[in-house]
Amino acid sequence: MDERAELAWRGADHSPDNIYIHFSDHDALMLVDVVNSGWVPIYNLNLSEDVPGYIQSPATALPYPSKHFIGGHLCRLGTRDDIVLHQQYIADIEASAREALASVDPTGYFMQYGENVWAAVKGYLDELTDRAAAPVIAKYTGVLAAADVEAFTRTTTFTILQSMRLDLGPGSPLPPLTRTHRASEHRPRCARTVSGVRSIPRCPRLAPAVRPGVRVALASASCPRRALLLAGTGPDWLRPRCARRSRRSGA
C-alpha cells in the first residue's frame, strides 16, 4: 500500500534544518524539538537556535489538517490541543517579559555597582527574568509538566527576553524624569556637566534623567571624576564609556 508523507522546510526554528512532516493518510503532523506534548520546553526553549522562528512554529503547524501530533521525546503522542497549549505558554512568557522590560528600572544597579558593569547587568537581567517568569510558573504548574522546575521556565524566559531586546524590537527601558525630582532642581549640588552631558553622582533624591537619545553619566564608585556614559539609544545603551575619553574624542 502506498503511503504519502509531505516534507516541508518552513524556516529555521529549533535548528536551521528542522522540517514539518505531514502524514495526510494518518491525520498526523510531525515536528520534532519544538512542542513537547504535555511538558514545558527544557533549558532555553529546548536549546533552540532561532528564537523568533521557534516562537512562530506553532502558528505554522496549526493550519496543517491533522488530529495527531508527534513532537519527539517523552514518549507521548500529542494532539492539536498540545500545540495550542504550548503556544499559550510561550505567549504568556512574551507578555510577561514585555511587562518586565517596561517596569524594571536598571538605574539602581548601575548606581550601586559603579564601574563593575557586569555586576550591574547581572542584577538587572536577574530581576527581569525573575519578574517575567514568576507569574508563568504559577499559572502553568499542574497544567504543563515541569513548569515548576525553575531552571526550565526561567531559562526559557531569559532566552525570550534577550530575543525580544535584541531581535524583536523592545529594548531596555529608559525611565523618564519624574514630576517630583528633575535634574534642574538638583543641578547645583547633585549634578555637573561634562561636555554637555549630564553627570549624575550618587544622590538618593535625584530621579535618573535618562531618556532615549540622551547620554547620562553615572559617577563611578572608585573615581567620582571618571563617569560612565550610558548611550540612551536602545539596547546598546548599556555600553560603558569613559567620560574623559569621550570628551577628548568628541563622542
Backbone as numpy.savetxt, mean C-alpha at the origin, in Angstrom:
# Nx Ny Nz CAx CAy CAz Cx Cy Cz
-13.31 -40.15 -26.88 -14.16 -38.95 -26.88 -13.27 -37.70 -26.88
-13.57 -36.80 -27.77 -12.78 -35.56 -27.86 -13.12 -34.64 -26.69
-12.08 -34.03 -26.14 -12.24 -33.05 -25.06 -11.69 -31.71 -25.55
-12.32 -30.64 -25.12 -11.88 -29.31 -25.54 -11.44 -28.50 -24.32
-10.27 -27.92 -24.40 -9.75 -27.03 -23.36 -9.27 -25.75 -24.01
-9.77 -24.63 -23.53 -9.39 -23.33 -24.09 -8.36 -22.69 -23.17
-7.19 -22.40 -23.71 -6.11 -21.78 -22.95 -5.99 -20.32 -23.38
-5.91 -19.44 -22.40 -5.82 -18.01 -22.73 -4.87 -17.32 -21.76
-3.99 -16.51 -22.32 -3.15 -15.64 -21.49 -3.81 -14.28 -21.46
-4.14 -13.81 -20.27 -4.88 -12.55 -20.13 -4.04 -11.49 -19.43
-2.75 -11.64 -19.47 -1.85 -10.69 -18.81 -1.24 -11.28 -17.56
-0.17 -10.66 -17.09 0.52 -11.14 -15.90 -0.35 -10.98 -14.66
-0.23 -11.91 -13.72 -0.88 -11.80 -12.41 0.03 -12.43 -11.37
-0.27 -13.67 -10.97 0.65 -14.33 -10.03 2.05 -14.43 -10.63
2.10 -14.75 -11.90 3.37 -14.82 -12.62 3.14 -14.27 -14.03
4.20 -13.93 -14.73 4.02 -13.35 -16.06 3.38 -14.30 -17.07
3.49 -15.61 -16.82 3.02 -16.59 -17.80 1.78 -17.36 -17.35
1.10 -16.90 -16.33 -0.07 -17.62 -15.83 -1.19 -17.59 -16.88
-1.92 -18.69 -17.00 -2.96 -18.76 -18.03 -4.29 -19.21 -17.43
-5.36 -18.88 -18.15 -6.71 -19.33 -17.81 -7.00 -20.56 -18.67
-7.47 -21.63 -18.04 -7.79 -22.86 -18.74 -9.28 -23.15 -18.53
-10.03 -23.08 -19.60 -11.48 -23.27 -19.52 -11.85 -24.62 -20.13
-12.46 -25.48 -19.30 -12.96 -26.77 -19.75 -14.47 -26.61 -19.95
-14.84 -26.19 -21.14 -16.25 -25.87 -21.39 -17.15 -27.10 -21.28
-16.62 -28.28 -21.65 -17.43 -29.49 -21.57 -17.70 -29.91 -20.13
-16.90 -29.40 -19.21 -17.04 -29.78 -17.80 -17.48 -28.60 -16.93
-17.80 -27.49 -17.57 -18.28 -26.32 -16.85 -17.28 -25.91 -15.76
-15.99 -25.89 -16.12 -14.95 -25.65 -15.13 -13.90 -24.68 -15.66
-13.36 -23.87 -14.75 -12.27 -22.94 -15.06 -11.11 -23.23 -14.13
-9.91 -23.23 -14.69 -8.70 -23.44 -13.89 -7.82 -22.21 -13.98
-7.47 -21.67 -12.83 -6.54 -20.54 -12.72 -5.75 -20.74 -11.43
-4.50 -21.03 -11.56 -3.70 -21.47 -10.41 -3.01 -20.29 -9.73
-2.94 -20.36 -8.38 -2.15 -19.44 -7.56 -2.72 -18.03 -7.47
-4.00 -17.87 -7.73 -4.64 -16.57 -7.55 -5.68 -16.69 -6.44
-6.73 -17.44 -6.66 -7.78 -17.65 -5.66 -7.55 -19.00 -4.99
-7.35 -18.98 -3.68 -7.26 -20.21 -2.89 -8.64 -20.46 -2.30
-9.40 -21.32 -2.93 -10.81 -21.49 -2.56 -10.99 -21.76 -1.07
-11.69 -20.84 -0.40 -11.96 -20.99 1.02 -10.87 -20.50 1.94
-9.75 -20.07 1.37 -8.61 -19.63 2.17 -8.13 -18.26 1.70
-7.45 -17.56 2.59 -6.81 -16.30 2.18 -5.52 -16.61 1.43
-5.00 -15.67 0.66 -3.67 -15.86 0.05 -2.62 -15.95 1.15
-1.56 -16.69 0.86 -0.45 -16.69 1.82 0.35 -15.40 1.62
1.57 -15.38 2.11 2.37 -14.16 2.13 2.32 -13.39 0.81
2.13 -12.08 0.93 2.29 -11.17 -0.21 1.48 -11.58 -1.43
0.18 -11.77 -1.23 -0.72 -12.15 -2.33 -0.22 -13.41 -3.05
0.00 -14.46 -2.28 0.50 -15.70 -2.87 1.84 -15.51 -3.59
2.66 -14.62 -3.05 3.98 -14.36 -3.63 3.88 -13.93 -5.09
2.88 -13.14 -5.39 2.61 -12.77 -6.79 3.59 -11.71 -7.28
3.86 -11.76 -8.58 4.82 -10.85 -9.19 4.19 -9.58 -9.71
2.93 -9.61 -10.09 2.26 -8.44 -10.64 1.02 -8.15 -9.81
1.12 -7.18 -8.91 0.03 -6.92 -7.97 -1.22 -6.39 -8.66
-1.13 -5.35 -9.52 -2.35 -4.90 -10.21 -2.99 -6.01 -11.04
-2.17 -6.84 -11.69 -2.70 -7.95 -12.47 -3.39 -8.98 -11.59
-2.80 -9.25 -10.44 -3.41 -10.20 -9.50 -4.76 -9.68 -9.02
-4.83 -8.40 -8.68 -6.08 -7.82 -8.19 -7.17 -7.88 -9.27
-6.76 -7.72 -10.52 -7.70 -7.73 -11.64 -8.19 -9.13 -12.00
-7.46 -10.17 -11.63 -7.74 -11.53 -12.09 -9.16 -12.02 -11.82
-9.74 -11.84 -10.62 -11.11 -12.32 -10.42 -12.11 -11.71 -11.40
-11.96 -10.43 -11.70 -12.86 -9.79 -12.66 -12.69 -10.37 -14.06
-11.48 -10.86 -14.36 -11.24 -11.51 -15.64 -11.81 -12.92 -15.65
-11.77 -13.59 -14.50 -12.22 -14.99 -14.42 -13.74 -15.12 -14.40
-14.43 -14.21 -13.75 -15.87 -14.38 -13.53 -16.71 -14.44 -14.82
-16.38 -13.73 -15.90 -17.20 -13.84 -17.11 -17.17 -15.21 -17.78
-16.17 -16.04 -17.45 -16.16 -17.38 -18.04 -17.39 -18.15 -17.59
-18.12 -18.80 -18.50 -19.30 -19.58 -18.12 -18.89 -20.90 -17.47
-18.73 -20.89 -16.17 -18.28 -22.09 -15.46 -18.89 -22.13 -14.07
-19.15 -23.35 -13.61 -19.68 -23.56 -12.27 -18.57 -23.96 -11.29
-17.59 -24.69 -11.79 -16.52 -25.21 -10.95 -15.25 -24.39 -11.15
-14.47 -24.30 -10.09 -13.23 -23.54 -10.16 -12.10 -24.36 -9.56
-11.00 -24.42 -10.30 -9.80 -25.14 -9.87 -8.70 -24.11 -9.66
-8.35 -23.88 -8.39 -7.38 -22.85 -8.08 -6.01 -23.38 -7.72
-5.90 -24.69 -7.55 -4.63 -25.27 -7.16 -4.43 -25.20 -5.65
-3.67 -26.15 -5.13 -3.32 -26.18 -3.70 -4.54 -26.46 -2.81
-4.28 -26.85 -1.61 -5.26 -26.97 -0.52 -6.35 -28.01 -0.77
-6.25 -28.76 -1.85 -7.11 -29.93 -2.10 -8.60 -29.61 -2.01
-9.00 -28.47 -2.54 -10.41 -28.10 -2.46 -10.89 -27.60 -3.82
-11.94 -28.23 -4.34 -12.56 -27.78 -5.57 -13.47 -26.60 -5.24
-13.33 -25.51 -5.98 -14.09 -24.30 -5.67 -15.23 -24.06 -6.64
-15.91 -22.95 -6.39 -17.02 -22.52 -7.24 -16.85 -21.03 -7.56
-17.78 -20.49 -8.33 -17.76 -19.07 -8.63 -17.86 -18.24 -7.35
-18.58 -18.76 -6.37 -18.73 -18.03 -5.10 -17.38 -17.82 -4.42
-16.48 -18.78 -4.57 -15.15 -18.62 -3.97 -14.38 -17.49 -4.65
-14.56 -17.35 -5.95 -13.90 -16.24 -6.66 -14.46 -14.91 -6.17
-15.78 -14.85 -6.03 -16.42 -13.61 -5.57 -15.97 -13.25 -4.16
-15.89 -14.25 -3.27 -15.47 -13.99 -1.89 -14.03 -13.49 -1.85
-13.16 -14.12 -2.63 -11.77 -13.65 -2.71 -11.72 -12.21 -3.21
-12.52 -11.91 -4.23 -12.56 -10.56 -4.80 -12.99 -9.55 -3.74
-13.97 -9.90 -2.92 -14.44 -9.01 -1.86 -13.36 -8.79 -0.81
-12.65 -9.87 -0.47 -11.56 -9.78 0.51 -10.49 -8.79 0.04
-10.07 -8.92 -1.21 -9.05 -8.02 -1.75 -9.59 -6.59 -1.84
-10.85 -6.45 -2.25 -11.44 -5.11 -2.35 -11.52 -4.44 -0.99
-11.81 -5.20 0.05 -11.85 -4.64 1.40 -10.46 -4.21 1.86
-9.44 -4.97 1.48 -8.07 -4.55 1.80 -7.74 -3.25 1.08
-8.12 -3.15 -0.19 -7.87 -1.92 -0.94 -8.56 -0.72 -0.29
-9.82 -0.91 0.08 -10.58 0.20 0.70 -9.96 0.60 2.02
-9.58 -0.39 2.82 -8.97 -0.09 4.11 -7.61 0.56 3.93
-6.88 0.16 2.90 -5.57 0.75 2.62 -5.71 2.21 2.21
-6.72 2.51 1.39 -6.94 3.91 1.00 -7.25 4.77 2.22
-8.06 4.24 3.11 -8.40 5.00 4.32 -7.16 5.23 5.17
-6.31 4.20 5.28 -5.09 4.35 6.07 -4.15 5.36 5.44
-3.99 5.31 4.12 -3.12 6.27 3.43 -3.60 7.71 3.64
-4.91 7.88 3.72 -5.46 9.22 3.88 -5.42 9.71 5.32
-5.30 8.80 6.29 -5.46 9.21 7.68 -4.18 9.11 8.53
-3.24 8.29 8.13 -2.02 8.12 8.93 -1.02 9.20 8.53
-0.60 10.00 9.49 0.32 11.11 9.26 1.74 10.66 9.59
2.65 10.65 8.62 4.02 10.20 8.89 4.91 11.23 9.58
4.43 12.46 9.68 5.31 13.55 10.14 5.92 13.26 11.50
5.13 12.73 12.41 5.63 12.48 13.76 6.82 11.54 13.78
6.81 10.56 12.90 7.93 9.62 12.86 9.21 10.31 12.40
9.10 11.22 11.43 10.29 11.92 10.96 10.77 12.95 11.99
9.85 13.53 12.73 10.24 14.42 13.81 10.94 13.64 14.92
10.45 12.42 15.18 11.00 11.60 16.26 12.40 11.07 15.93
12.59 10.60 14.70 13.83 9.90 14.37 14.86 10.76 13.67
14.49 11.96 13.23 15.48 12.85 12.64 16.15 12.23 11.42
17.49 12.14 11.47 18.23 11.64 10.32 18.13 10.13 10.16
17.60 9.44 11.14 17.42 7.98 11.01 16.18 7.73 10.16
16.31 7.97 8.87 15.16 7.99 7.97 14.49 6.63 7.89
15.27 5.55 7.82 14.65 4.23 7.70 13.83 3.88 8.94
14.24 4.33 10.11 13.44 4.10 11.30 12.10 4.81 11.19
12.12 6.02 10.66 10.87 6.76 10.47 9.98 6.08 9.43
10.59 5.66 8.33 9.82 4.98 7.28 9.21 3.69 7.83
9.98 2.93 8.60 9.46 1.69 9.18 8.27 1.95 10.09
8.41 2.96 10.95 7.31 3.28 11.85 6.05 3.66 11.11
6.22 4.46 10.06 5.08 4.91 9.26 4.43 3.74 8.53
5.24 2.92 7.85 4.68 1.81 7.09 4.06 0.75 8.00
4.64 0.54 9.17 4.05 -0.41 10.12 2.68 0.07 10.58
2.57 1.36 10.88 1.27 1.88 11.31 0.25 1.80 10.18
0.67 2.16 8.97 -0.21 2.04 7.81 -0.75 0.62 7.67
0.15 -0.35 7.73 -0.24 -1.75 7.52 -1.15 -2.23 8.63
-0.81 -1.92 9.88 -1.65 -2.34 11.00 -3.04 -1.73 10.90
-3.10 -0.45 10.57 -4.38 0.24 10.47 -5.25 -0.36 9.36
-4.62 -0.70 8.24 -5.38 -1.24 7.11 -5.77 -2.70 7.30
-4.91 -3.48 7.94 -5.16 -4.92 8.05 -6.16 -5.28 9.14
-6.18 -4.52 10.23 -6.98 -4.90 11.40 -8.46 -5.13 11.08
-9.16 -4.20 10.42 -10.59 -4.44 10.16 -10.84 -5.60 9.20
-9.90 -5.87 8.31 -10.07 -6.98 7.37 -9.91 -8.31 8.11
-8.93 -8.39 8.99 -8.75 -9.60 9.78 -10.00 -9.87 10.62
-10.53 -8.83 11.24 -11.73 -9.00 12.07 -12.93 -9.45 11.24
-13.08 -8.91 10.05 -14.25 -9.23 9.22 -14.20 -10.64 8.66
-13.02 -11.11 8.29 -12.93 -12.39 7.56 -12.51 -13.57 8.42
-12.22 -13.34 9.70 -11.94 -14.47 10.59 -13.21 -15.31 10.71
-13.09 -16.59 10.40 -14.24 -17.47 10.39 -14.97 -17.52 9.06
-14.58 -16.64 8.14 -15.18 -16.61 6.80 -14.21 -17.23 5.79
-12.97 -16.78 5.83 -11.91 -17.36 5.03 -10.87 -17.97 5.97
-10.50 -19.20 5.71 -9.53 -19.87 6.57 -8.21 -19.13 6.56
-7.59 -19.03 7.73 -6.28 -18.40 7.93 -6.33 -16.88 7.82
-7.53 -16.30 7.79 -7.60 -14.83 7.80 -7.01 -14.27 9.07
-7.09 -15.04 10.16 -6.57 -14.58 11.44 -5.09 -14.92 11.64
-4.47 -15.51 10.62 -3.01 -15.68 10.66 -2.42 -14.33 10.27
-1.96 -13.60 11.25 -1.62 -12.19 11.05 -0.64 -11.99 9.91
0.34 -12.89 9.79 1.37 -12.71 8.76 0.79 -12.77 7.36
-0.27 -13.55 7.16 -0.83 -13.68 5.82 -1.56 -12.40 5.41
-2.58 -12.03 6.18 -3.34 -10.83 5.81 -2.48 -9.58 5.90
-1.59 -9.54 6.87 -0.78 -8.34 7.04 0.20 -8.15 5.88
0.87 -9.22 5.44 1.81 -9.06 4.33 1.08 -8.80 3.02
-0.09 -9.40 2.86 -0.89 -9.11 1.67 -1.31 -7.64 1.68
-1.71 -7.14 2.84 -2.10 -5.74 2.96 -0.92 -4.83 2.68
0.24 -5.16 3.22 1.44 -4.35 2.97 1.75 -4.29 1.47
1.66 -5.44 0.80 1.97 -5.48 -0.63 0.99 -4.63 -1.43
-0.30 -4.71 -1.09 -1.30 -3.91 -1.78 -1.08 -2.42 -1.50
-0.76 -2.08 -0.26 -0.48 -0.69 0.09 0.64 -0.13 -0.77
1.72 -0.87 -0.89 2.86 -0.36 -1.65 2.54 -0.28 -3.14
1.74 -1.22 -3.64 1.33 -1.14 -5.04 0.43 0.07 -5.27
-0.44 0.36 -4.30 -1.30 1.53 -4.43 -0.47 2.80 -4.44
0.55 2.87 -3.59 1.40 4.06 -3.53 2.23 4.21 -4.80
2.76 3.09 -5.32 3.77 3.17 -6.36 3.25 2.83 -7.75
2.17 2.05 -7.84 1.67 1.62 -9.15 0.34 2.26 -9.53
-0.54 2.44 -8.54 -1.93 2.74 -8.85 -2.34 4.19 -8.61
-1.48 5.01 -8.04 -1.83 6.42 -7.96 -1.78 7.04 -6.58
-2.58 6.58 -5.60 -2.60 7.27 -4.30 -1.23 7.23 -3.65
-0.69 8.39 -3.32 0.61 8.45 -2.70 0.50 8.58 -1.20
1.62 8.86 -0.56 1.62 9.08 0.88 0.92 10.39 1.18
0.23 10.47 2.31 -0.53 11.69 2.62 0.39 12.86 2.93
-0.05 14.03 2.54 0.67 15.26 2.83 -0.29 16.17 3.58
-0.26 16.14 4.92 -1.27 16.85 5.70 -1.22 18.36 5.51
-2.37 19.01 5.44 -2.42 20.47 5.28 -2.18 21.17 6.60
-2.06 22.47 6.53 -1.99 23.28 7.74 -3.32 23.18 8.49
-3.24 23.18 9.81 -4.47 23.21 10.58 -4.93 24.64 10.76
-6.17 24.82 11.16 -6.71 26.16 11.35 -6.16 26.79 12.63
-5.74 25.93 13.58 -5.32 26.44 14.88 -3.89 26.97 14.87
-2.99 26.14 14.30 -1.58 26.53 14.32 -1.04 26.56 12.91
-0.73 27.73 12.42 -0.16 27.88 11.10 1.30 28.32 11.22
2.04 28.04 10.17 3.47 28.32 10.23 3.75 29.78 10.51
2.93 30.66 9.95 3.18 32.09 10.13 3.06 32.51 11.58
2.22 31.80 12.36 2.02 32.14 13.77 3.23 31.79 14.61
4.05 30.84 14.13 5.17 30.35 14.92 6.52 30.70 14.32
6.51 31.33 13.15 7.76 31.56 12.45 8.83 32.26 13.29
8.50 33.28 14.11 9.55 33.98 14.84 10.38 33.09 15.73
9.76 32.12 16.44 10.55 31.34 17.37 10.63 29.85 17.01
9.80 29.41 16.09 9.76 27.98 15.80 10.24 27.64 14.40
10.44 28.61 13.55 10.81 28.29 12.18 11.77 29.33 11.64
12.56 28.92 10.70 13.44 29.84 10.01 13.38 29.47 8.53
13.97 30.27 7.69 13.93 30.03 6.26 15.31 29.66 5.75
15.37 28.57 5.01 16.62 28.15 4.39 16.43 28.24 2.89
16.96 29.26 2.27 16.84 29.47 0.83 15.39 29.38 0.37
14.52 29.99 1.12 13.12 30.01 0.75 12.34 28.77 1.15
13.00 27.83 1.81 12.33 26.60 2.24 12.06 26.69 3.73
10.83 26.41 4.13 10.50 26.49 5.54 11.22 25.39 6.33
11.93 25.76 7.35 12.63 24.80 8.19 11.92 24.74 9.53
11.42 23.56 9.88 10.58 23.43 11.07 11.29 22.57 12.11
11.86 23.17 13.15 12.46 22.38 14.22 11.39 21.67 15.03
11.80 21.06 16.13 10.87 20.30 16.95 10.02 21.24 17.82
8.87 21.56 17.36 7.95 22.39 18.12 6.66 21.62 18.32
6.32 21.21 19.55 5.12 20.39 19.76 3.83 21.09 19.37
3.85 22.41 19.29 2.61 23.13 18.97 2.46 23.40 17.49
3.56 23.22 16.73 3.53 23.60 15.34 2.96 22.49 14.48
1.86 22.76 13.81 1.31 21.80 12.86 2.20 21.79 11.63
2.63 20.59 11.17 3.56 20.54 10.03 2.95 21.20 8.80
3.67 22.14 8.24 3.18 22.87 7.07 3.59 22.12 5.82
2.99 20.95 5.61 3.35 20.10 4.50 2.18 20.01 3.54
2.41 20.30 2.31 1.38 20.17 1.29 2.06 19.90 -0.04
1.34 19.32 -1.03 1.98 18.99 -2.30 2.69 20.18 -2.94
3.90 19.94 -3.44 4.65 20.98 -4.13 5.45 21.88 -3.22
5.38 21.65 -1.89 6.12 22.48 -0.95 7.18 21.64 -0.28
8.41 22.10 -0.30 9.47 21.38 0.39 9.53 21.84 1.84
9.60 20.88 2.72 9.65 21.19 4.14 10.89 20.57 4.74
11.60 21.32 5.54 12.81 20.81 6.18 12.53 20.50 7.64
12.77 19.26 8.03 12.62 18.88 9.43 13.99 18.86 10.08
14.10 19.48 11.25 15.41 19.58 11.90 15.91 18.22 12.31
17.19 17.98 12.11 17.81 16.74 12.51 18.00 16.71 14.02
17.87 15.51 14.60 18.06 15.39 16.05 19.51 15.64 16.43
20.44 15.25 15.55 21.86 15.38 15.89 22.45 16.73 15.52
21.89 17.39 14.54 22.43 18.67 14.10 21.30 19.58 13.65
20.83 20.48 14.49 19.69 21.35 14.14 19.94 22.19 12.90
21.21 22.46 12.58 21.49 23.30 11.42 21.47 22.51 10.11
21.41 21.20 10.23 21.42 20.37 9.03 20.05 19.71 8.90
19.20 20.38 8.20 17.82 19.89 8.10 17.69 18.84 7.02
16.62 18.04 7.15 16.29 17.08 6.11 15.17 17.65 5.28
15.35 17.69 3.97 14.31 18.20 3.10 13.47 17.03 2.61
12.18 17.21 2.68 11.26 16.21 2.16 10.53 16.85 0.99
10.75 16.36 -0.22 10.13 16.95 -1.40 8.68 16.50 -1.48
7.75 17.42 -1.32 6.34 17.08 -1.24 5.67 16.95 -2.58
6.08 16.01 -3.38 5.51 15.85 -4.72 5.09 14.41 -4.98
4.38 13.78 -4.05 3.90 12.43 -4.28 4.75 11.41 -3.53
4.77 10.16 -4.01 5.48 9.10 -3.29 6.95 9.38 -3.09
7.58 10.22 -3.95 9.00 10.48 -3.82 9.31 11.49 -2.72
8.27 11.94 -1.99 8.53 12.99 -0.99 9.36 12.49 0.17
9.52 11.17 0.30 10.29 10.64 1.40 11.80 10.74 1.18
12.20 11.19 -0.02 13.63 11.24 -0.29 14.32 12.32 0.55
15.30 11.95 1.37 15.98 12.94 2.20 17.07 13.67 1.43
17.21 14.94 1.73 18.29 15.73 1.16 18.87 16.61 2.26
20.11 17.02 2.06 20.74 17.93 3.02 20.41 19.36 2.63
19.95 20.13 3.58 19.53 21.52 3.27 20.69 22.33 2.75
21.86 22.13 3.33 22.98 22.94 2.90 23.41 22.55 1.48
23.37 21.25 1.17 23.72 20.81 -0.17 22.70 21.34 -1.18
21.41 21.32 -0.77 20.37 21.80 -1.66 20.52 23.30 -1.92
20.94 24.05 -0.90 21.12 25.48 -1.07 22.25 25.78 -2.05
23.32 25.00 -1.97 24.44 25.24 -2.86 24.09 24.86 -4.30
23.34 23.74 -4.44 23.05 23.25 -5.78 21.86 23.94 -6.41
21.09 24.67 -5.58 19.92 25.34 -6.10 18.74 24.43 -6.27
18.83 23.17 -5.72 17.73 22.21 -5.84 16.60 22.60 -4.94
